[in-house]
Amino acid sequence: MRILIDVGEAAERFEEMIELASRGDEILICRNGSPGAALTYITKVEASMDAFLKLAAEGRESVPDGTTSDHGHFYDEHGLPK
């Protein structure tokens, strides 16, 4: 179901709007009668650290052996860019 709600009323009934979105309702928040934002419910939440570590491991596979993140060759003995 599509629900149009004014921004002021949405602020007062925010928890109710989240509950409706979790059930699959489309929540459109309006200002001056025109929709300006949509409230959507995120159904799948993955642990952010697990996702980060998985992505890092995948990216690391494509890096040649012996590669480092040392960029010392860009700087002089005082730590200033060459």
N, C-alpha and C positions, 0 to 999 in steps of 0.2 A: 504494500500500500504506500502511496506517495503522501507525505505529510508536509504541508507548508506551514511554517511557524515564524512569527515575527521575532527578531533578535532579542527584544526585551523579554518576551514570554519564554523563549528558549533558554535564556539565562536563568530564569526563575525555575524552570522545569528541566534542567540539564540532565539530572540522573534519570528521569523518566524518558528523555530523548535517547539516551544511551541504551536503555533497556529496549526501546522500540527498534533502534538500529540493530541491536543484537539479534532480534527476531527476524531481521531481513527487511524491515520497512525502510523506505527511502526518505530521509529527513532533509528537507531543503529549508535553510534559514534565510529569511527575507528581510530586506530593509526597504522601506517605502514601497512595499508591495512587489518588489522584484527579488527573485532568488539571488543570493550573493555567495552562499557557501553551502556545502553539503556535509552532513555528518554521516560517516560510514563506520562500520564496525570491523575491526581487524579480527579475522577468524583464526588465523594461524600465527602464533607468536613463537619465534625460535629464539633460544637463548643467544643474546647478541655476542657473547664471548665465544661460544661454540661456533657460531657462524663465522666470526672473524678468524678463528684459528683454522677452520676448514678452508677458507679463502686464502689465507696465508700459505698453507701447505700446498694448495693447488698452484699458486703463483711461484712458489719456491722450486717446483719441479722443472720449470722452464729456464731457470737460471743456471748458467754453466758452472761446473765445479771450480773452486778457487776464487769465485767472484766475491768481493767484499763490498761493504758500504762505506769504506774509507775514501774520503775525497780530499785527503791531505795534499795531493798534488796541485790542487787549485789555490793553495794558500802559501804565503811565504813563512819564514821562521818566526814572524811576529803574529801570525794568525790572520793577516790581512790578505784579501784577494790579490792574486798576481795580475 
